[in-house]
Amino acid sequence: MSKIRKAMVLAAGRGTRMRELTDDLPKPMIPVHGTPILESIVRGLAANGVEEILIVVGWRKEVIEEYFGDGSAFGCAVSYVEQKVQDGTGKVVELGKDFAGEDPFILSYGDILVSAEAYAPLVDLGSDDGVLTVKIDEDVRKGGAVFIEGGYVKDLIEKPEDGQPTSPYYNAGIYAFRPSIFDFTAKLELSPRGEYELTDAIAAQAKAGEKVRAYELEGDWADVRDPEVLDELNQED
């Protein structure tokens, strides 16, 4: 099986929890140890053979577009698409449908920081229909609980509330998909939170019999969700 050569990064949000830090910057351009989070993602993907990256932009999109240009300085080809309606992570993925074409692709949120080595297991889907990364010992109420059986995803619950089933596996926010994911995002309905959730599409994919492999990320991982996490990261050696 050939390696995945395309990736899509969701970088449209302002990140209101970052307060004044995102007055002039998109959240993914906030630096950690002097390097924008998004640059670390782009370079990590390129280091693992990804040749084409589509960045979904929105808030202060010009900052991202001017910084990365055509991507040649970062070892890949970078293109852009604008998310004009902020309606959740489910429908925004469809902005990459033409970009993906018939090819598999990696998908990452623009505020997930990992080492370059963490992308290596994602660039080869093998015979699977998708890969979902997980971490353990994280608070699933802040993200998503992943239910796994025999190494494959069986269900997901986004930000489970008290009384809902829970799991030790936290959705780590980096995926690999075949274009079949678009069959499921197209059928999404609004969640109780009033958004179209990518996790609902993946849950439907798993329940339909598609093989979505769960992969536990090794090494450092950070969801740079708020200033407190950012401060902790910048204080580390």
C-alpha positions in Angstrom: 0.0 0.0 0.0 1.4 3.4 -1.0 2.0 6.0 1.7 -0.5 8.9 2.3 0.8 12.0 0.5 -2.0 14.5 1.4 -3.0 16.1 4.7 -5.6 18.6 5.8 -5.2 20.9 8.8 -8.1 22.7 10.5 -6.8 26.2 11.4 -9.8 28.5 11.0 -10.8 29.1 14.6 -9.9 32.2 16.6 -9.5 30.3 19.9 -11.5 32.6 22.2 -10.1 30.8 25.3 -6.7 32.3 24.4 -8.2 35.7 25.0 -6.0 38.6 23.8 -3.4 36.2 22.4 -5.5 35.7 19.3 -6.5 39.3 18.8 -4.1 39.5 15.9 -3.1 35.8 15.4 -5.1 32.7 14.5 -4.8 30.3 17.4 -2.6 27.8 15.4 0.0 30.5 14.8 0.6 31.0 18.6 4.3 30.1 19.2 5.5 27.3 21.4 9.2 27.7 22.1 9.3 30.3 19.4 7.8 28.2 16.6 4.1 28.5 15.6 2.1 25.4 16.4 1.0 25.2 12.8 4.6 25.3 11.5 5.4 22.3 13.8 2.5 20.4 12.3 3.4 21.3 8.7 7.0 20.4 9.1 6.1 17.1 11.0 3.8 16.0 8.2 6.3 16.9 5.5 9.1 15.0 7.3 6.9 11.9 6.9 6.4 12.1 3.2 3.3 14.3 3.0 3.6 16.3 -0.1 0.4 18.3 -0.3 -1.2 20.1 2.6 -4.6 21.9 2.6 -4.9 24.4 5.4 -8.5 25.5 6.3 -8.3 29.1 7.3 -10.7 31.6 8.7 -9.8 34.1 11.4 -6.9 36.3 10.3 -6.3 34.0 7.4 -3.8 36.4 5.8 -1.4 35.7 8.7 -1.3 32.0 7.8 -1.3 32.5 4.0 1.6 35.0 4.2 3.6 32.9 6.5 3.4 29.6 4.6 2.9 30.9 1.0 3.0 28.0 -1.4 4.8 25.8 1.1 8.0 25.4 -0.8 10.0 26.8 2.1 8.6 24.0 4.3 9.2 21.0 2.0 5.6 20.6 0.7 2.9 22.2 -1.4 0.5 24.2 0.7 -3.0 25.4 -0.5 -5.8 27.1 1.4 -9.6 27.0 1.7 -11.7 29.3 3.8 -14.2 28.2 6.4 -16.8 30.9 6.3 -19.4 29.3 8.6 -18.2 28.1 12.0 -20.6 25.1 12.4 -18.4 22.4 13.9 -15.7 20.0 12.9 -18.0 17.7 10.9 -18.9 19.9 7.9 -15.6 21.7 7.7 -14.0 18.4 6.7 -16.1 18.5 3.5 -14.1 21.6 2.4 -11.3 19.1 1.6 -13.4 16.8 -0.6 -12.0 18.1 -3.9 -8.5 18.3 -2.5 -8.6 14.6 -1.4 -10.2 13.3 -4.6 -9.8 9.6 -4.5 -6.8 9.7 -2.2 -6.5 9.0 1.5 -5.4 11.9 3.7 -4.3 12.8 7.2 -6.5 15.2 9.2 -5.2 17.2 12.1 -6.6 20.0 14.3 -4.4 23.0 14.1 -3.8 23.2 17.9 -2.5 19.6 18.4 1.2 19.5 19.1 3.1 16.3 18.7 6.6 15.3 17.6 7.3 14.7 14.0 7.7 11.0 14.7 4.1 10.7 15.9 2.9 11.1 12.3 4.8 8.1 11.0 2.2 5.4 11.8 -0.5 7.4 10.2 0.8 7.6 6.7 0.1 4.0 5.9 -3.5 2.9 6.3 -2.9 -0.7 5.2 -6.2 -2.3 4.6 -8.1 -0.1 7.1 -10.6 2.6 6.3 -9.3 5.0 8.8 -7.1 5.6 11.8 -8.0 7.6 15.0 -5.3 8.5 17.5 -5.9 8.3 21.2 -4.2 9.1 24.4 -4.8 7.8 27.9 -4.9 9.6 31.2 -6.6 12.6 29.7 -9.9 14.1 30.8 -12.3 12.9 28.2 -14.9 15.5 29.3 -12.7 18.1 27.6 -12.6 16.2 24.3 -14.0 12.8 23.4 -14.3 9.4 24.8 -13.3 6.6 22.4 -14.6 3.1 22.8 -12.3 0.4 21.4 -12.7 -3.3 20.7 -10.0 -5.5 19.3 -8.0 -2.4 18.3 -10.8 -0.8 16.4 -13.1 2.1 17.2 -16.6 1.0 18.1 -18.1 4.2 19.3 -17.2 7.8 20.3 -18.9 10.3 22.6 -18.0 13.9 22.3 -17.4 15.6 25.7 -19.4 13.0 27.7 -21.5 14.4 30.5 -22.2 13.0 33.9 -24.2 9.8 33.5 -23.0 9.0 30.0 -20.6 6.0 29.3 -16.9 6.9 29.5 -13.6 5.4 28.4 -9.9 5.7 29.3 -9.2 6.6 25.7 -9.2 10.2 24.8 -9.6 11.3 21.1 -6.2 12.8 20.3 -7.3 14.9 17.3 -5.2 13.4 14.5 -6.7 11.1 12.0 -6.2 9.3 8.7 -9.2 8.8 6.4 -10.1 7.4 3.0 -12.6 9.5 1.0 -15.4 7.3 2.3 -15.5 9.6 5.4 -17.3 12.1 3.2 -20.2 9.6 2.9 -20.7 10.0 6.6 -20.1 13.7 7.0 -22.7 14.3 4.4 -25.3 12.7 6.6 -24.5 14.6 9.8 -27.2 16.2 11.9 -26.7 18.9 14.5 -25.5 17.5 17.8 -27.0 18.6 21.2 -24.2 21.2 21.3 -25.6 22.7 18.1 -22.7 21.7 15.9 -21.9 19.1 13.2 -19.4 16.8 15.0 -16.7 14.9 13.1 -16.8 12.3 15.9 -20.4 11.5 15.0 -19.4 10.8 11.5 -16.6 8.5 12.7 -18.9 6.7 15.0 -21.4 6.2 12.2 -18.5 4.9 10.0 -17.5 2.4 12.7 -21.1 1.2 13.2 -21.5 0.8 9.5 -18.7 -1.8 9.5 -15.8 0.3 8.3 -12.5 -0.5 10.0 -11.3 2.5 11.9 -8.1 1.5 13.7 -7.3 3.1 17.1 -3.7 4.1 17.5 -2.3 5.2 20.9 0.1 8.1 20.3 3.5 7.7 21.9 5.6 10.5 23.3 4.6 14.1 24.0 1.2 15.3 23.0 -0.6 18.6 23.8 -4.0 20.1 23.0 -3.0 23.8 23.2 -6.5 24.7 24.3 -6.0 27.6 26.7 -3.3 29.9 28.1 -2.6 27.6 31.0 -1.5 24.8 28.7 0.5 27.2 26.6 2.3 28.5 29.6 3.2 24.9 30.7 4.6 24.1 27.3 6.7 27.2 27.1 8.2 26.6 30.6 9.3 23.1 29.6 12.9 22.5 28.5 
